[in-house]
């Protein structure tokens, strides 16, 4: 449980107490004065009655209320007299004595006159002191750190809960060893790094790793986001940095974790001249000063995480500050299996679920993506009222995550459905005809997501880190298979291939300008590097160093590659025209092709390719 150190405290205000007491006494005096003014002596009431001054009388058990015919000298027209026993009143009347009744005080009158006002004033004081405390507390505590402090027993996470990042865990093991036994760890003169920066894409488990380190070391854990240092007041960020490190030194050994470090540690002097940026630079300067000033042997370890290391100030990353950077990248297949095993243990599974198969279908997924996938599968199984989560639920969840939910209520007219069916089967048949292409797992013409009218799902059989020129050309050909199908069957292009064209063009541009795969252009790289700091504003567009002639040649080469891929896809579909037509018409009826249907279709396509043997199929070069 997080402990807060900036909670406002209500305190007893003697001034308010004196004010409330005075107010109650004044109220008591006013009440008595008001009562004396209205009540007259019972004998005086008899005199008014004998003199004929009373018009009406209202008789109660303890008092009588009279309405006078004419107002009295002080303007009163209604008077009240407390009744006296009639027999005793006659004797007093005979004795010519002025007499009146007296109201005895009861516990109800005491509550109404003393306790109730005191309670009301106390509630008013409590309300305003709390509101004022919040306001003043937020102002007076602006320089205090907002870090959430988790004590040892609050952290239930260990390295056993973190999977898929074995290399990062190994590098963090020595941090745990130092915090547990600093004397043994430093016997040869070594000391733990001052700052350790976890770098990786969002969702890869950087924050979870930091908490696991604290859980394994069983030390207090200060957690704060980089954006919480800076507010509207000048100097607040620097004050919070000082307060955070002061608390950490007092609690050592401990771990300070700053998430989203890029919000605090952006490079200085690149974002204009406004005062807001000066305040951020002052906060960063204070952090640099603290990193230089604290002794790593006292047991304070600074961990930070970011997914944008390119925007960090170089002074923050030099040796002696954040002198170790640990990459927390997307997991490979084995890592995804390990992550799946962690999350699958929390749900009820059917016997047909295989973590290895799911991992093979989720290349590029981060730990957060896999956790979301498992949850989606469990929700789908719950929705269909199943007893356990099956492999089909995971397949449906993957489709939902990658392509979006099905939109069965989005009705296409018959011509549009026909175009979509031929388009999607064009992708599938071209992929089946070419070698070294990821296999097709599913083809559907059911609309999904925001704009997908159909989709063709390809799943790689293994993680790939290198691509050859031939493989890239084949991927471009598969992307353009949909447009080639439209032109062959309907002799007209549609807007459905917009995303395919964009991806194919980007791939061709990378081949020409980045990978040096086009001989006519040469082996040089013509990529215009993005600025080191992504938040540069107002400096104008980056200018390329290439000549106009080279730019024209690059554009020509990109266009040629895209056109050759389109022609290759057209040749494949022309050779498989009958298979293409039959499969598309069947897809119109069934709406979806599963793996069994696709396996039979793939066999037919390969038979046609082997029979006709077009020279361009799988050649990986320009079509003659």
N, C-alpha and C positions, 0 to 999 in steps of 0.2 A: 504494500500500500504506500502510495506517495505521501511524503510529509511536506507540508507547506510551511515556509518560513516567513511569509509576508502577510499573515492573516491579521486584520485590524483587531485591536483589543479595545473593548469598552471600559471606561474607567469612571469612578464615582466622582461626581461634580458637586462640591460643597456649595458652590454658588447657586446652582439650580435647586438644591435642597432648601436653602434659605428662602429662595424665591417662592417655591411651592408652599412652604410653611406660612409665609406671610400672606400668600393668596388665600389659603384655607382660613386663616384667622379673619381676614377681611370679609370673606364670604359668610363666616359665622356671625360677624357683627352686623352685616347687612341683613342677614336672615332674622336676627333678633330684633333689629330696628323695624323691619317690615312687619314682624309679628306684633310688636308693641303698638305700632301705628294702627293696625286693624282691630285689635281686641280692646273692648271697653269693659269697665267694671260692671258686674251684674247689677249692683245697686243703681248705677247710672242708667242701665237699660230699663230698670223699673221706673225711674223718674221720667225717661222719655215716653214710656208706655202710658203713665198717668197723665202726662201733659198732652198726649195725642199727637206726638211727632212721628209715630211709626205707622207706615202704611201697610206693610206686609211683614210676616214673621215666619221663618222656617225653623221648626223645632227639631233638634237632633238629640241623641242620647246624652252627649256630653256638652253640646253647645247649641246656641240659637243664633240664627242669622237674620238680621232685620234690615228692611229697606225703609229709609226715612222719606217723609213727604217732601222735605226741603233739605238740601245739602247743609252740612255743618260749616262752621267758619273756615275749616281747613279744606273744604271741598269734598269731604267724604259723604257718600250717600248710603253706602252699605257698611254695617258694623257687625262685629261678632262678639258675643259674650259667653264665657264659660259658665255653664249652669252650676247652681248650688242647690243642695237638698231643699225642697220647698218648705218643710217644717222649720228647718234651721234658718231659712231665709226670712220667714215671718218673724222669728224671734229677733233676728238682726235688724229687721225693718222697724220693729217696735222700739228697739234700743237706739234707733237713729245712727247706726254705724255704717260707714261705707265698706262694702265688702265686694269681693270678686273671687271667681274660681281660678284654680291653678292647674295647669297641665303637667302631669308627671312625665318625666323623660323615660322612654322605653329603649330597649336595645335596637329596635328598628330605627328610631329617631337618631340614635348615636351612629348607626351605620350610615344613614343618609347624610348626617351632618359632618362626620369626621372620616370614617374609613373609606366611603365611596369617593369623596374628592381626592383623598390621598392616593387611592388606587388609580384614578384617572390621571393624575399628574405623573405617577410612576410609569404608566404605560406610554404617556407622551414622551417622557424622558428616554425610555428604552428605544422607542421608534426613531426619534431624531438622533440619538447617540449612535445607533447602528448605521443609519444613513450617512451621518456626518463622518462616522469612522471609516466607512467605505470610501467616501470621497477623499477625505484627508489621507486615509491609508494609501490609496492609489497614487496620491501626489507625493507623500512623504517617503514612500517605498519605491519610487521609480528607479532609484539607484541600486536596489537590492536584486540579486539574481533570482530569476524565475525558474531555476532548475528544479525539476522534480527529484527528490532524494529517495532512492529505494534502499532500504537497509538490507542486510544480508539475508534475513529470513523471508523477505518479500520476493526475492528473485528465485523462481522455480525452474528457470531455463538453464540447461547445460549444453555441452557439445553434443550430447546424445540427441538433442532436439533439432540440431542443425545438420542437414544432409546436402550433398551435391557440391560442397565447396571444401573438399578435403585439403587442398593445398593451402587455402587461407587458414583453415583450422590448425594445420601444422605450424604455420608461422606465428599464430597467436598462442601456441602452447607455451612458449618461453615467457610470454607476458604473465600467464597464470603461474608459472613456476617461480618467477621473481616475486610476485605479490604474495605467494604462499610462504616462500622461504628466501627472503632477500639476502641473508647472510651467505647461504650456500651458493646462490646464484652468482653473487659478486665476489667470490673468493679469489678469482684470478684478475680482479680489477675491472671486469666488464660491468656495464650498467644498462638498464633497459632503455630503449629509445624514448626520447621525450614525447614525441608525437607520432601516432600511427594513423595513416589515412587509408580508409577503405574506399576503393574506387570501383565503380561498376554501374551497369544499367539499372534503372529502377526495378524493384521487385526481386532482386537477386539475394536478399537476405543480409544486407549490411548492418541494419539496426539489430536484427536478431543475433548476428554474430557478436556484436558489442555486448549485448545483454548476456549472452552465453559466457563470454569471458568473465564478466562480473559474477555470474552465478557459479562458475567453476572456482574462481578465486575466493568466493565468499567474502567480498568486501563491499562497502557502500558504493552506490552507483548514482552519479549525478547525470541526469539526462536533460538536455535542453536543445531547442531548435535554433539554428543560426538567426532566423528572423526575429526571435524574441529579444535580441540584444538592443535593437535600434527602435526608438520611438520618436515622438515629435519633439522631445526636449533635447537640447544640445548637451552632450556630455553623459547622457544616460547610458549609452552603450558601453563606454569606457568604464563607467562606475560599476556596471553589472559584471563586466569581465573581472575587475579587481575583486568584487565581492565573491564571485564564483570561485576564484583561485584561493581566496582567503578561507572560505568554507572548506575547500578541498584539503588545504594544508592542515586545518584543524582536525579533519576527519581521517587523515592518512593512516594506513594505506587505503586508497580508493581509486575509482575510475571516473574520469570526466568524459562524457560522450556528447559531442556537438553534431547533431544531425543537420543535413543540408548546409554544409560549411560554405558553399558558394554564396549563400545569402549574406554571410559575414565577411568572407575573405576574398571578395572580388579585387582584381588588380586595381591599384590606385592610379588616379590621374587619367582615366580613359573615358569617363562618362560625363564630361562637361565640367562646368565651374560652379554649379549650384551649391548652396549651403548644405542641402541634404546629403550630397555625396561627400562633402567635407566631414560631416558627422560620421558617415560610414568609415571613412579613412581614419578618423580618430579612434574609432572602435577597433579597427584592424591594427593600428599602431599599438594600442594597449595590449592586444592579444600577443603581438610579436614581442613586446616587452616582457609580458608574463612568461612566455615560453623561454626567453633568455634568462629570466631571473630565478626560476624555481629549480631546485636540486632534484634530479631524478632518483637519487638514492633514498629520498624520504618516502617513496611509495605512491606517488601521484602519477597516474598514467593518463595521458590525454589521447582519446580515440575520437576520430571524426569520420564522417561519411559524406560523399558527394557523388553525383552522377555527371558533373560538369567540371572535371579537373582543368579543362583548358581556360576557364575564366579565373582561376585562382592566382593570387599575387605570387610572383616568383620568390619573393622573400619569405613567404610562408612555407614554401616547399624545400628550402635549402637545408643542407645538413645541419643538425643541431636544433631544428624546430620540428617540422613534420619530416623526419629523416627516414621514414620507412613508408612506402606505399604498397598496399596489398591489393591485388586485383581480385575482385569478386565478380566473375563473369557468368554468363549464362551456362547452365550445366550441360555436359555432354549426355549421351544416352545412359551411361552408368550412373551419372549424377541424378538424372531424372528418375531412374528406377529407385534410387535411394530416397529421394524426396517423396515419390509416390508411396513407398512403403511406410513412411512416417505418417502421411495423411490417410492412407487406406486403412491403417490400424484403428482409425476413429469412426469408421462406418461399417455397416453390415454388408458383406460382399457375397455375391453368388460364386459358385464354384468355377465358372467360366472366365473369371476376371484374371488376366495375366498382366502384371506390372510391366513386363518387358515389352509386350505388344503395345500397351498404352504409351510407353516411353518412345517407341519407334514412331508413333503417330504424332508426336508432339515436338518436333525439332524446333529449336529456338525459344521454347517456353522457359520462362523464369520460374523460380520457386513460388512466387505469388500467383503466376498464371496457373501452375499445377494445383495449388491449393484451391483456386477458384474453379478449376475444372472438376476436381473431386466433389466440391460442393454442388456444382451444377448437376453432375451426374446423380448425386444423392437426391436432389430436389426433383429431377425428372422421374426417378424411381418412386419417390413419395407421391408424386402427382398421379401416377398410374396405379397407385395403391399396391405396389409390389412388396414382397417380404424382404427382398434384398436388392442390392444394386448389381446389375448385370453388365456384361461387356457391351451390349447394345446401348445401354444408358451412357456409357463413356463415349461411344462413337457418336451418339446424338449430341452429347455435350461438346465434343470437339467441333462438330459442325456448327453448333450454336455459337461457340466462342469465335471461330474463324470467319464464318459467313453471316452470322446473325440469326435471329429466330425466323422460323418459317412464317410467311405471309400468305396463308391459304385464302384469305379473304380478298387478296389483290387479284382481281379477275382480268386476265388478258383476253383480247379478242382472238379469234381463231388464227388470223394471219400472224399476229405477234407471237403466239405460242408456237406456230410452225417455224418461224424464223429463229426463235430461241432454241428449239430442239435441234435444228440443223447446225446452228452456231456451236452449241455445246458438244454435239457429236463430232464436229469438225476438230475441236481441240483434242478430243479423246482419240480419234482415229489417227491423227498425225502423231500423237504421243506414242501410240502403239506401234506405229510403223518405223519410228526412228530408234536407234540404239542409244544407250547411255542416257535415257530419259527416265525421270521418276515415274513409277507405275501409277495408273489411274485407279483410285479406290471407289469413287462414286461419281455419278453424273445425274443431275436433277434439273428439271425445269420448273420446280416450285420456287416462286420468288422468296428471297430472304433479305433480311436487313433493310437498309434504307433504299438501295437502288438496284440490287442484284436481281435480275429476272430469272436467272438460272446460274448454276455453277458446276465446275468440274474440279473434283478434289484430287490433287496429286499428293502423295506421301513418299518422302525419300526413305530408302531402306537403311541408310546409315548417315551419320553426320559427315558433312563434306566441308573441307577447309580450303581446297584448291579446285579451280575449274579450268579446263582446257578451252582452247578456242573452239574446237568442234562441239564441245558440250554447250558452250554459250550460244553457238549458232543454232543448235538443236532446240534450245529453250526459246529462242526468238521465233523459230519456226512453229513451235507448239502454240506460242502466244498469238501468232497470226493465223492459226488454223481456223478460228472462228470467222474472221473477216474473209478468208479464202472461201469458206463454205458459203457465205452470203453471196459473194460475187458469182460463184459457180452455179448455184441453184436459183437465186433470185435476180441475178444480173444487176444488183443495186446494193450499195453500202448502207448501213444503218448506224445509228449512234451507239449501238450496244458494244462496239469494239473500242470505245474511247480509252478505257483503262488498259486494254491489251496493247494498243498502239503506243501509249505513253511508256509502258514498261519496256516494250521492245526497243523504242527509241533511246531510252536511258541506258539500256544494256549495250546498244550499238555505240553510243557516245563514249561509254566507259571503255569499250574495246579499242576505240580509236585514240582517245585522248589520255587515258589513264594506264591501260595495260600494254600499249604499243603493239597491238596484234594486227595492224593493217600495214602491209609492206609498203604500199605507195606513200603512206604518211611517214613511216619510219619508226624507230624505236624510242623516240623522244616522248616525254610526257608533257602534255599541254593542259593539264588540269590547273585551273586557277584556284589556288589554295584559299580557303576561307580564312578570315582574320583569326588570329590566336584567341582574341576575346570576342565572344559571340554577341556582346551587347554594345559594340561600337555603333554609335549613331552620329549622323551628320557629317561623316567623313567622305561621303560620296561612294559610288560603286567602285569595286575593284577592277582595275584595268588590266587586260591581258597583254602579255609581252609579245604575242604572236602577231605576225603581219596579216594584212587583209588577205593576201594571196593564200597563206596557210590556213586562215579561217575558212576561206571558200573551199579549199581542198578537203578540210575536215568535214564540212557540211556535206560535200559531195560524197565522201566515203561513208558517212553515216547513212545518208539516203540510199546509197548502193547496197549496204548491208541489209537494211530493212527490206528493200525491194527484193533482194535475192532470197531472203527468208520467206517472203510472201509467195514468190514464185515456187519455192521448194514445197511449201504447204499446198499450193494449188496443184502441183504435179502429183503429190501423194493422194490428195482427195480425188483427183481425176482417175488415178489408177484404181482407187477403191470406191468408185462412184456407186456401184450397186450395193455394196456393204453400207456405205454412208446413208443411202436413201432408206434401205430397209431398217437399219437401226434407229434412224431419226423418226420414222413412222411408228415404230414400236415404242419409242420413248414418249411420243405423244399420247399413247394409250396408257402406259404404266407410270409416267411422270418421273420415275427414278430407276436407275440401273445400279444394282449392287455388285459385289465382287464376283459372284457367280456369273451373272450376265456379262460382266466386263471380261471375265476370263474366256468365255466362249467367243465373244466378239474379237478379242485380241488374237485368238488362234486363227480366225478367218482373215483378219487383216494381215498377219504374218504370212499366211499361205498365199495371199494375193501378191505381196511384196516379193516372195521367193519365186512365184510363177512368172511375174512380169519383169522383176529385177530391174527397176529403173535405176540408171546410173547415179542419179542425184540423191537417192534415198540413203541417208546416213553417210554420205561422202564427206560432208563437212567443208565443202568448197563451193565456189560459185556455180550456179546452174548453167550448163552450156546451151 
